[in-house]
Amino acid sequence: MIRKFLLSLALFLVGCAGLGVPTADTFNKKALAAVSTVEAIAKSATSLRAAGKLSDADRDNIVSTLETSLAGIRVARQVYTTNPQAGNDKLSATITVLSALQLYLATREK
């Protein structure tokens, strides 16, 4: 199951690159993109909930994950000022969580 998910995530990321979606090339651009992703996920989840495609439990889990992700982005920014590698690692982990959440929501749109 996890392998299937990781393969899907890798294909998704490769697909985005193939479509010409620009990738952020600095820490600050990556952090801003992560915040934008949080906002996009929140909008998508709101639409899916209104359409009856998300349960209350799903909604609660998504809200919690988004709050945790925003906190992770803030921590990554703070850590980056004194330890860029650790800040990048924290941000990358947060982005991975957001990517997984996007993939989950994509399955709910069907």
PyMOL commands that set and color helices and strands:
alter all, ss='L'
color gray80, all
select helices_A, chain A and resi 2-18+27-50+56-82+84-108
alter helices_A, ss='H'
color red, helices_A
deselect
rebuild
show_as cartoon
